[in-house]
């Protein structure tokens, strides 16, 4: 099995557990605080590795306190930073409410930079797919990510637009959705209900999925939180179906979407059907939402069985 090139950020998440998001001028006490390594690319990479799916983390590491934390953490896992930059690393402040819901305050630094020149040392003979997230495409160098994807039509593209989908430059977004691989397929989309409906301007999940599938000529997954997800593939019968979620007591939903995405990619690469991949991903997402953390250290394939 060949590698997935996971392009994007590895950041320090500063988790702040709070009873509720404060109103303007209000004083709310923090119940707990924690530093943790995260970022969309890192979380997806770790999930792929959890499933023994080959992957290369193409994530720049900057300087400063947060850059040093990321570098030390990667080295502790036997990984070398993909590229070291003089620019300071940023961080992400994660506000986690009592019900597990999270809100992000991001300070972007070197971790959100990208250059096609950094990819020159990659052995492309070992890779056949690419993962990118919308938060990286949105940033100033995101256009270079889109250009790189165009330069590699032999690779499948997985794209998770993220909660800032409506902030991505429309021309850049359109170009990415129109990108086709050697099989004539656009990016495989992984997004949630709000993202899908807001971008497609449709009122239902089914209509949003149909709209997006026509844009990409590919399958897609729309996550629905505790309800599971909706997967759509026009080559299946039926084309769209809901895949049941798994019950969990939400502790911290940070990273659940990334883990779901990584599990879908890994399962599809192992030859699973889209519905089977979503079943496993729903279980992974529920597990992540029920713990303090964005990655799992162990996974037993039997846990994917109903």
Residue pairs with C-beta under 8 A, 6 or more apart in sequence:
1 53
1 54
1 269
1 270
2 54
2 126
2 127
2 128
2 129
3 54
3 55
3 56
3 126
3 127
3 128
3 129
4 48
4 53
4 54
4 55
4 56
4 127
4 128
4 129
4 130
4 131
4 158
4 265
4 269
5 55
5 56
5 58
5 119
5 122
5 127
5 129
5 130
5 131
5 155
6 41
6 44
6 45
6 48
6 55
6 56
6 57
6 58
6 59
6 131
7 41
7 58
7 59
7 114
7 130
7 131
7 132
7 136
7 145
7 148
8 39
8 40
8 41
8 42
8 44
8 58
8 59
8 131
8 132
8 133
8 135
8 136
9 39
9 40
9 41
9 42
9 59
9 111
9 112
9 133
9 135
9 136
10 37
10 38
10 39
10 41
10 42
10 57
10 59
10 61
10 70
10 74
10 111
11 37
11 38
11 39
11 42
11 66
11 70
11 89
11 90
11 91
11 92
11 111
12 35
12 36
12 37
12 38
12 66
12 69
12 70
12 89
12 91
12 92
13 35
13 36
13 37
13 38
13 39
13 91
13 92
13 94
13 254
13 294
14 33
14 34
14 35
14 91
14 92
14 93
14 94
15 32
15 33
15 34
15 35
15 36
15 94
15 96
15 252
15 254
15 292
16 30
16 32
16 33
16 93
16 94
16 95
16 96
17 30
17 31
17 32
17 33
17 34
17 96
18 28
18 29
18 30
18 31
18 95
18 96
18 97
18 98
19 28
19 29
19 31
19 97
19 98
20 28
20 97
20 98
21 95
21 97
21 103
22 28
34 292
35 69
36 293
36 294
37 69
37 70
37 73
38 92
38 94
38 254
38 255
38 294
39 59
39 92
39 111
40 133
40 135
40 136
40 160
40 162
40 258
41 57
41 58
41 59
41 131
41 133
41 136
42 57
42 59
43 255
43 258
43 259
43 262
43 294
43 295
44 131
44 133
44 160
44 258
44 259
44 261
44 262
44 265
45 55
45 57
45 59
45 262
46 262
46 294
46 295
47 258
47 259
47 261
47 262
47 263
47 266
47 284
47 295
47 296
48 54
48 55
48 262
48 265
48 266
49 55
50 262
50 266
50 295
50 296
50 298
50 299
51 262
51 263
51 266
51 267
51 270
51 299
53 265
53 266
53 269
53 270
54 126
56 82
56 122
56 126
56 127
57 79
57 82
58 82
58 118
58 119
58 122
59 81
59 82
59 111
60 81
60 82
60 83
60 84
60 85
60 110
60 111
60 113
60 114
60 118
61 67
61 70
61 71
61 74
61 81
61 82
61 83
61 84
61 85
61 89
61 110
61 111
62 84
62 85
62 86
62 87
62 88
62 89
62 90
62 109
62 110
62 111
63 85
63 86
63 87
63 88
63 89
63 110
64 88
64 89
64 109
66 88
66 89
66 90
66 91
66 109
67 88
67 89
67 109
67 110
70 81
70 89
70 111
71 81
71 84
74 80
74 81
82 118
83 118
85 110
85 113
86 110
87 109
87 110
87 113
88 109
88 110
89 109
89 110
89 111
90 106
90 107
90 108
90 109
90 110
90 111
90 112
91 106
91 107
91 109
92 104
92 105
92 106
92 107
93 104
93 105
93 106
93 107
94 102
94 103
94 104
94 254
95 102
95 103
95 104
95 105
96 102
96 252
96 254
97 103
99 250
100 250
100 251
100 252
100 253
100 289
101 250
101 253
102 252
102 253
102 254
104 163
106 135
108 139
112 135
112 136
112 139
112 141
113 139
113 141
114 136
114 139
114 141
114 142
114 144
114 145
114 148
115 141
115 144
116 144
116 147
116 148
116 151
119 148
124 152
127 155
128 154
128 155
128 156
129 155
129 156
129 157
129 158
129 265
129 269
130 148
130 149
130 152
130 155
130 156
130 157
130 158
131 158
131 159
131 160
131 261
131 265
132 145
132 149
132 157
132 158
132 159
132 160
133 159
133 160
133 161
133 162
134 159
134 160
134 161
134 162
134 164
134 165
134 168
135 162
135 164
136 142
136 145
137 145
137 146
137 159
137 161
137 168
137 172
137 173
137 176
138 164
138 167
138 168
138 169
142 168
142 169
142 172
143 169
143 172
146 172
146 175
146 176
146 179
149 155
149 157
149 176
149 179
149 187
150 175
150 179
153 179
153 180
153 181
153 182
154 181
154 182
155 181
156 181
156 185
156 188
157 179
157 181
157 186
157 187
157 188
158 187
158 188
158 190
158 261
158 265
159 176
159 187
159 188
159 189
159 190
160 189
160 190
160 191
160 257
160 258
160 261
161 168
161 173
161 189
161 191
161 195
161 199
162 191
162 195
163 192
163 194
163 195
165 173
165 191
165 195
165 198
165 199
166 198
166 199
176 187
177 186
177 187
177 215
177 216
178 186
178 215
179 186
179 187
180 186
180 217
184 217
185 216
185 217
185 218
186 215
186 216
186 217
186 218
187 216
187 218
188 216
188 218
188 219
188 220
189 212
189 216
189 218
189 220
189 221
190 220
190 221
190 223
190 257
190 260
190 261
190 264
191 199
191 220
191 221
191 222
191 223
192 222
192 223
192 224
192 225
192 257
193 205
193 208
193 222
193 223
193 224
193 225
196 202
196 205
196 208
196 209
196 212
196 222
197 203
197 204
197 205
197 208
199 208
199 212
200 207
200 208
200 211
200 212
202 208
202 211
205 222
205 224
205 230
206 230
206 240
208 222
209 220
209 222
209 230
209 232
209 240
210 232
210 240
212 220
212 232
213 219
213 220
213 232
213 233
213 234
213 239
219 231
219 232
219 233
219 234
219 235
219 274
220 231
220 232
221 229
221 230
221 231
221 232
221 260
221 261
221 264
221 274
221 278
221 281
222 229
222 230
222 231
222 232
223 229
223 257
223 260
223 285
224 230
224 242
224 245
225 245
226 245
226 247
226 248
226 250
226 286
226 289
227 242
227 244
227 245
228 242
228 243
228 244
228 245
228 246
228 278
228 282
229 242
229 243
229 245
229 260
229 278
229 281
229 282
230 240
230 241
230 242
230 243
231 240
231 241
231 243
231 274
231 275
231 277
231 278
232 239
232 240
233 239
233 240
233 274
236 273
236 274
241 275
243 275
243 278
243 279
243 282
244 279
244 282
244 306
245 282
245 285
245 286
246 282
246 283
246 286
247 286
248 286
248 287
248 289
248 290
249 290
250 289
250 290
251 289
251 290
251 291
251 292
252 289
252 291
252 292
252 293
253 288
253 289
254 294
255 288
255 293
255 294
255 295
256 285
256 286
256 288
256 289
257 285
258 294
259 281
259 284
259 285
259 287
259 288
259 294
259 295
259 296
260 281
260 282
260 284
260 285
261 281
262 284
263 277
263 280
263 281
263 284
263 285
264 277
264 278
264 280
264 281
267 276
267 277
267 280
267 281
268 274
268 277
272 280
276 304
279 304
279 306
280 301
280 304
283 303
283 304
284 296
284 299
287 296
288 294
288 295
288 296
